[in-house]
Amino acid sequence: MNDRIPDEARDAIAAELEADTSEYRDNVPEGEWAKPNRGPSPLLTLRIPPETLEALQSLAAANGLPVSTLARGFILDGLAAHTGEDLRVALERLERDLAAVKARALAS
């Protein structure tokens, strides 16, 4: 299993965070972050070996992500590999995920 986030994704996240300035945040109207047109996601419970969970937790911590976000990304990547997801759809998903990470970073 590849335990690294691709350099392109890491660079995109870094560029997005660098572009985010206090001036930009001061000019953004207050609001509540929401997922439009989506209800609560169903819950999935998995049993995984302890060493797999430890590896997942370490990787999530190293990348500043919740374990569930990282695991969800891995599941989506695996599904995309089996469904022939095209680049456009993959980029849209990456942009959506990046927006979620940015919103969480700004909220903390």
Helices and strands as residue ranges (DSSP letters): H 7-19, H 22-27, H 50-62, H 67-83, H 87-107
